[in-house]
Amino acid sequence: MAAVTALEHGRMRPGEVAQALVAWQAAVFMGTADHVEVICMCPECSGDAPRWRLQRALTALPPWARPHLGALILPLDRYFLSRTSPDLQAPPHLPWWQRRRAF
C-alpha cells in the first residue's frame, strides 16, 4: 500500500484512508442485522463523508493500486447495498451511496 502512503502524504492527510475505512465500516454496520439505522444525519454518522473520502482515494490512486483498496471497500459496499434500498426520490447526480435509504 505504498501508493496509499504516498497519496496520504500528498493530497490527503496521513492516516486518512484508514480512518475513512474504519468510519465507513462503522456506518455500514450501525444498527441491527435487519437494517441500517442512521442515528444522526450528519455526513460522518450517516456514512457519506467516509465513503466520499474513500472514493476520492480510489480515484487519486494509480490504476495498479486501486484494486488493493477496492478489495477492502467492496465487502462493506456490498453489505451496505444488501441492507438498503434505492431512494427513487434522490437526485441522480448524488453518489450511489447517497441514493440509498434504510429499509
Backbone hydrogen bonds in HBPLUS format (Angstrom, degrees):
<---DONOR---> <-ACCEPTOR-->    atom                        ^
c    i                          cat <-CA-CA->   ^        H-A-AA   ^      H-
h    n   atom  resd res      DA  || num        DHA   H-A  angle D-A-AA Bond
n    s   type  num  typ     dist DA aas  dist angle  dist       angle   num
A0004-VAL N   A0001-MET O   3.07 MM   3  5.27 123.9  2.40  99.9 113.4     1
A0005-THR N   A0001-MET O   3.13 MM   4  6.53 160.2  2.17 151.4 156.7     2
A0006-ALA N   A0002-ALA O   2.90 MM   4  6.14 158.9  1.95 148.1 153.7     3
A0007-LEU N   A0003-ALA O   2.90 MM   4  6.10 154.2  1.97 141.9 149.3     4
A0008-GLU N   A0004-VAL O   2.80 MM   4  6.05 157.7  1.85 152.9 158.8     5
A0009-HIS N   A0005-THR O   3.08 MM   4  6.29 130.1  2.34 139.7 152.2     6
A0009-HIS N   A0006-ALA O   3.26 MM   3  5.20 136.5  2.46  93.3 105.1     7
A0010-GLY N   A0007-LEU O   3.04 MM   3  5.06 159.5  2.09 107.0 110.6     8
A0012-MET N   A0007-LEU O   3.14 MM   5  6.18 166.2  2.16 150.7 149.3     9
A0016-GLU N   A0013-ARG O   3.06 MM   3  5.38 162.4  2.09 135.4 135.3    10
A0019-GLN N   A0015-GLY O   2.98 MM   4  6.15 162.1  2.01 154.7 160.4    11
A0020-ALA N   A0016-GLU O   2.88 MM   4  6.00 155.5  1.94 144.0 150.8    12
A0021-LEU N   A0017-VAL O   2.91 MM   4  6.12 153.9  1.98 148.7 156.0    13
A0022-VAL N   A0018-ALA O   2.99 MM   4  6.23 160.6  2.03 151.6 155.9    14
A0023-ALA N   A0019-GLN O   2.91 MM   4  6.09 158.0  1.96 146.9 153.6    15
A0024-TRP N   A0020-ALA O   2.81 MM   4  5.95 155.3  1.87 147.8 154.3    16
A0025-GLN N   A0021-LEU O   3.01 MM   4  6.16 156.5  2.07 142.9 149.5    17
A0026-ALA N   A0022-VAL O   2.96 MM   4  6.21 157.3  2.02 145.7 151.9    18
A0027-ALA N   A0023-ALA O   2.92 MM   4  6.14 153.2  1.99 144.6 152.0    19
A0028-VAL N   A0024-TRP O   2.87 MM   4  6.04 155.6  1.93 149.0 155.6    20
A0029-PHE N   A0025-GLN O   2.95 MM   4  6.08 164.3  1.98 153.5 157.3    21
A0046-SER N   A0042-CYS O   2.93 MM   4  6.00 165.7  1.95 168.8 173.6    22
A0049-ALA N   A0043-PRO O   3.15 MM   6  4.97 169.0  2.16 111.5 114.5    23
A0051-ARG N   A0047-GLY O   3.23 MM   4  6.16 162.8  2.26 146.7 152.0    24
A0052-TRP N   A0048-ASP O   2.91 MM   4  5.94 150.2  1.99 145.2 154.2    25
A0053-ARG N   A0049-ALA O   2.97 MM   4  6.21 156.4  2.03 150.8 156.5    26
A0054-LEU N   A0050-PRO O   2.99 MM   4  6.25 153.2  2.06 146.7 154.0    27
A0055-GLN N   A0051-ARG O   2.90 MM   4  6.13 151.2  1.98 144.1 152.2    28
A0056-ARG N   A0052-TRP O   2.90 MM   4  6.20 156.2  1.96 148.7 155.1    29
A0057-ALA N   A0053-ARG O   2.97 MM   4  6.23 153.2  2.05 143.2 150.4    30
A0058-LEU N   A0054-LEU O   2.87 MM   4  6.14 162.5  1.90 151.0 155.5    31
A0059-THR N   A0055-GLN O   2.95 MM   4  6.15 159.3  2.00 150.8 156.1    32
A0060-ALA N   A0056-ARG O   2.99 MM   4  6.12 147.7  2.10 142.7 151.5    33
A0061-LEU N   A0057-ALA O   2.95 MM   4  6.04 137.7  2.13 151.3 161.2    34
A0065-ALA N   A0062-PRO O   2.87 MM   3  5.48 147.7  1.98 121.9 131.5    35
A0068-HIS N   A0065-ALA O   3.23 MM   3  5.69 134.5  2.45 110.3 121.2    36
A0070-GLY N   A0066-ARG O   2.80 MM   4  5.87 165.6  1.82 162.5 167.1    37
A0071-ALA N   A0067-PRO O   2.91 MM   4  5.87 142.7  2.05 137.2 144.2    38
A0072-LEU N   A0069-LEU O   2.98 MM   3  5.34 140.3  2.14 107.1 118.4    39
A0073-ILE N   A0069-LEU O   3.15 MM   4  6.50 145.9  2.28 147.1 157.2    40
A0074-LEU N   A0070-GLY O   2.81 MM   4  5.78 163.0  1.84 157.5 160.8    41
A0076-LEU N   A0073-ILE O   3.02 MM   3  5.45 121.4  2.37 112.1 126.6    42
A0077-ASP N   A0073-ILE O   2.97 MM   4  6.23 161.4  2.00 157.3 163.5    43
A0078-ARG N   A0074-LEU O   2.88 MM   4  6.07 163.6  1.91 157.4 161.6    44
A0079-TYR N   A0075-PRO O   3.03 MM   4  6.18 155.8  2.09 140.0 146.3    45
A0080-PHE N   A0076-LEU O   2.87 MM   4  6.10 163.6  1.90 152.1 157.0    46
A0081-LEU N   A0077-ASP O   2.83 MM   4  6.07 161.7  1.86 153.2 158.0    47
A0082-SER N   A0078-ARG O   2.94 MM   4  6.15 147.3  2.05 142.3 151.3    48
A0083-ARG N   A0079-TYR O   3.10 MM   4  6.31 129.6  2.36 143.4 156.0    49
A0083-ARG N   A0080-PHE O   3.16 MM   3  5.25 139.8  2.33  99.4 110.6    50
A0085-SER N   A0101-ARG O   2.84 MM  16  5.47 158.5  1.88 154.4 160.8    51
A0101-ARG N   A0085-SER O   2.83 MM  16  5.47 151.8  1.91 153.8 163.4    52
A0087-ASP N   A0099-ARG O   2.86 MM  12  5.25 166.2  1.88 135.7 132.9    53
A0090-ALA N   A0087-ASP O   3.07 MM   3  5.50 160.2  2.11 113.8 119.9    54
A0094-LEU N   A0091-PRO O   3.24 MM   3  5.97 168.9  2.26 121.7 125.1    55
A0098-GLN N   A0095-PRO O   2.95 MM   3  5.50 147.0  2.06 116.6 126.5    56
A0099-ARG N   A0096-TRP O   3.03 MM   3  5.11 152.6  2.11 102.8 111.4    57
